[in-house]
Amino acid sequence: MKAIEITEFGGPEVLTLVERPMPEPKAGEVLIKVAASGVNRPDVFQRKGAYAPPPGASDLPGLELAGEIVGGTLDDKHNPFGLKMGDRVCALLSGGGYAEYAAVPLAQCLPVPAGLSDIEAASLPETFFTVWSNVFERAQLGQGEGGANETLLVQGGSSGIGVTAIQLAQAMGFRVFATAGTAEKCQACEELGAERAINYKSEDFVEVVKSLTNDRGVDVILDMVAGGYVPRELSALADGGRLVIIALLGGAKSEVNLGEVLRRRLTITGSTLRSRSVEFKAKVAAQLKQHVWPLIESGRIKPVIYRVLPAHRAKDAHALMESGEHIGKIVLDWSQAA
């Protein structure tokens, strides 16, 4: 099969189209003929040598895909959605998505939502698994001191994670605010459902969210920045608020006033998804199928695809992601794997 390999750690140019042996599904896994692969920030970190695959995972990049089940064992134990050979699925995986074929735990495969193309479906798993497990499971949006009236601030609202979080929280009835770095990106966030998008280059997000919440602050912040943002984010939280960190684009260290955390009952938490167990991911998949897939199939939530590139142009996809120009997802098309 054709695959995109990281020949050495470095810039986008180290991504190379190669021939690889077909993967062999293990117990509980299926073989998927890949139609499209989503591109995500962790892929960039892996390419640079900063995010190694977990033990046993493929060394190829790629954490999400869409395609057709063509092999493996479809046993009832690992098949809660009744998938069959030949079904179109989208899947979350720990590595190996940049290839024509991938072996994936069956429990991490979801049926492609009705009406979606493979390109659209490939943009879903990584961001929806991440947002659901962090905003709704870990940070418990809607279940804190603010109850059903809780609010969410999404840092980096125009990213793949951001456009997912905005749409999902808004569709579930919550007020959502977002930050972005240009007027165009702010407009996109508001069109997707953010009540107010804040240009972090010209506005203070703490002041803006305080003004929009009668000085109360927001209940949950989804943060991909960390670093120096954390003290300001604590100031932007309402009493009892939760800050959930999913990336460290601004750095891994921060100085915080723990007295404020104690006095105001704040929670600082975070997680990464890639190394979690198949059992954990299966539970998230079940939640998505029950609560989120109907919203996608009804059109209330839509995939946001910024650009589709032929798979052999993975290096251009990574360069585009690192440029920060994109709004939404970047996807590789394996029907064009020259």
Secondary structure, DSSP 8 states (H G I E B T S, - for coil): -EEEEE-SSSSGGGEEEEE-------TTEEEEEEEEEEE-HHHHHHHTTSS---TTS-SS--SEEEEEEEEE---GGG-TT---TT-EEEEE-SS--SBSEEEEEGGGEEE--TT--HHHHHTSHHHHHHHIIIIIIIS-TTSSTTGGG-EEEESSTTSHHHHHHHHHHHHTT-EEEEEESSHHHHHHHHHHT-SEEEETTTS-HHHHHHHHTTT--EEEEEES--TTHHHHHHHHEEEEEEEEE---TT-S-----HHHHHHTT-EEEE--STTS-HHHHHHHHHHIIIIIHHHHHTTSS---EEEEEEGGGHHHHHHHHHHT--SSEEEEEGGG--
